[in-house]
Amino acid sequence: MMTSFGQGSRRHPRSRGRTWSRTGPDGATLAIVGVVCAVAGFFALGIVLGPAAIVCGWLAMGRSWAGPHPVPAVVALALGAIDTLLALIGLIGATTPGYGVF
């Protein structure tokens, strides 16, 4: 008779007590990434990093406005919006004739 090495572990490779959800990054990580993108967007590539910060902040908030939210997620969302707005104003000012906005 042949023995089956590891057949029992194939059905349940991890015990339930030691596992966590591996579906994606957690909210705290997304919030920190959003804040970093927003701050970096003030110095370079604001038109790209601003919306990235908004998306990261929104996902870190759990895709809803209701309920309590972690502070870094709200900061990422607010700074990303300001960053995007300033980048759009700068682009509009650069395309108009004259001296521009900045």
Summary of the structure (lengths in Angstrom):
residues: 102
radius of gyration: 22.3
end to end distance: 81.8
largest distance: 88.7
contacts: 279
relative contact order: 0.15
helix: 62%
strand: 0%
